[in-house]
Amino acid sequence: MPVAETLERATAHLLSLQSPEGWWKGDLETNVTMDAEDLLLREFLGVRTADQTRATAAWIRSQQRADGTWATFHGGPPELSTTVEAYVALRLAGDTPDAPHMQAAARYVRESGGIAATRVFTRIWLALFGWWPWDRLPELPPEILFLPRWAPLNIYAFGQWARQTIVPLTVVSAHRPVRPGPFTLTELHTDPADPHRVRPLAPAATWDGLFQRLDRLMHHYHRYAVRPLRRVALARAGRWIVDRQEADGCWGGIQPPAVYSLIALHLLGYGLDHPVMKAGMDAFDGFTVHTEDGRRWLEACQSPVWDTCLATVALRDAGLPADHPALVRAADWMLGEEITTPGDWSVKRPRLAPGGWAFEFQNDTYPDIDDTAEVVLALRRVAHPEPARLTGAVRRGVEWSLGMQSRNGAWGAFDVDNTSPLPNKLPFCDFGEVIDPPSADVTAHVVEMLAEVGRARDPRTLRGVAWLLENQEPDGSWFGRWGTNYIYGTGSVLPALVAAGIEQDHPAVRRAVHWLESRQNPDGGWGEDMRSYDDPATWAGRGDSTASQTAWALMALLAAGEGPDGAHSAAVERGVRWLARTQRPDGTWDEPQFTGTGFPWDFSINYHLYRLVFPVTALGRYVTGQPVGAGVGGHRAGTSLHGTTSGGER
């Protein structure tokens, strides 16, 4: 099939998905713990309905593997905590322990160490119903909110997603509520006679041993806490939670803070009819996906800003004119989503003026640097009828991003210098990454943005470039924090380096090209399994070919000068042919694989729009040339916000 026809069909399909308001949003698929915890939350609050339970249980059953287990990503290995939570949700739905699918799940749980071997979050959910004792859980008291910001383990030492989760959990931990469950779970224990066996302490000279002993002190403190101080701490935690509820009723636009905040506030006396609680529960309706066959599942988050800026970039690179009505609507919507109020980020940057974008529909407390960079790149490609409005938003986004640069010259996602190793050592924090250190992919997107607005030679941009060059892996790739994994990192960094003035024959560029070519699958595509986070020696750059990861590889190779005529790299031609050959008749691609990352290895994401938006970008750059750097109001790439061109630009 001619590549131009492939691109035309994909472009038409992408345009057809735009909302009347101007945004795009694909489903954000994770794993069944979202659905299981939704039922458990409703059971705890006493609002679970038969219809919700039936539809959710049908979805959970549909995701069970042939061996009776559940995984956290498509094709992944069984995962203990996910299987336990899914099993308990099905018990709530009426599935009996002697049913074959339940027996298979319970057998796996016992063989894997039983409930005692699950993560802390899972055991917290079970403790709410008396299925696990609270005194066998790590302790984190609400008095942590009294720690000054310079102190280790103060609440701002945690990443934004972690602090929003931990604060309500300190309330839950302090109250230790039990609403007795309607059944027992003895079948999930390795030894029902001694199900809560205490694990031996690690050596005192190790981090694990130190924090385990600290946890024992915290348990002692729970029994003898100064009650007036505890009341003040709980009240402060309650205010902290309420102050961070977003306009749509959610917290941070993500599921974990939302469910635990609702439980915490309920324990603090907020009734179900309280406006804060009602808004919080109603927010879950917007996260709910109903399938045509009557199943129900929940998105962990929603990604309209991210999807919209990526779609805008893709459509411009595919050849749509800068004043196309769809692009103008998209830009107008993105401009309306700009965040101009301070958030938690201002704790470390109190003098920095706000300006940026979040990931979700409503999340003014937590704009992120990655979205801001990509939104600026998108806005610069659109000829908006109010150029001054667009220019102002771009300038604010650029200045805010520059102000969020970490000491080492790179950028994290939400915070500055959020790099303390201590939060990850806490026994409480075994649910995934809890800090937000700088990453190659976010840094690359900021560098690309700064180059686009004429700041390629800015010393801060140069520090970002130097950090990227210093953090290239020995094999030539870059680690991908927010996408899977080395293909995503490399696909982000190469276009940024070239945009910032690094020559295509630079040794770092050549090493990356060689790595990508060495990872191309025999079918011509690229793919990388989530297991590359756990076992990079085996899986880095390896996996079934996917449309999104093939596109990332092509974007990197095209930026490095390996095409589009194929004179330099047959790999580009083979990759393009793979996309053309595997395209569906409706213009998109099938992609059940998970190629997005929440927490490396611990929380994986299938962004349903990735399979379309990135192939459109890659094919557009192949057909029409290098990325379209339109500049504000349609000026050429490299023009600065002040109308001059800086050296080192493409």
Secondary structure as UniProt FT lines:
FT   HELIX           3..16
FT   TURN            20..21
FT   STRAND          28..29
FT   HELIX           33..45
FT   HELIX           50..62
FT   TURN            66..67
FT   TURN            74..75
FT   HELIX           80..92
FT   TURN            93..94
FT   TURN            97..98
FT   HELIX           100..111
FT   TURN            112..113
FT   HELIX           115..117
FT   HELIX           120..127
FT   TURN            128..130
FT   HELIX           134..136
FT   HELIX           142..146
FT   TURN            149..150
FT   TURN            152..153
FT   HELIX           155..157
FT   HELIX           160..175
FT   HELIX           186..188
FT   TURN            192..193
FT   TURN            195..196
FT   TURN            204..205
FT   HELIX           207..224
FT   HELIX           227..243
FT   TURN            247..248
FT   TURN            252..253
FT   HELIX           255..267
FT   TURN            268..269
FT   TURN            272..273
FT   HELIX           275..286
FT   STRAND          288..290
FT   TURN            292..293
FT   STRAND          296..298
FT   HELIX           304..317
FT   TURN            318..319
FT   TURN            322..323
FT   HELIX           325..336
FT   HELIX           344..347
FT   TURN            350..351
FT   STRAND          356..357
FT   TURN            364..365
FT   HELIX           369..379
FT   TURN            380..381
FT   HELIX           387..403
FT   TURN            407..408
FT   HELIX           423..425
FT   TURN            427..428
FT   HELIX           440..452
FT   TURN            453..454
FT   TURN            456..457
FT   HELIX           459..470
FT   TURN            474..475
FT   HELIX           486..499
FT   TURN            500..501
FT   TURN            504..505
FT   HELIX           507..519
FT   TURN            522..523
FT   HELIX           530..532
FT   TURN            533..534
FT   HELIX           536..539
FT   TURN            540..541
FT   HELIX           547..559
FT   TURN            560..561
FT   HELIX           570..582
FT   TURN            585..586
FT   STRAND          596..599
FT   TURN            600..602
FT   STRAND          603..607
FT   TURN            608..609
FT   HELIX           610..624
FT   HELIX           632..634
FT   TURN            637..638
FT   TURN            641..642
FT   TURN            647..648
//
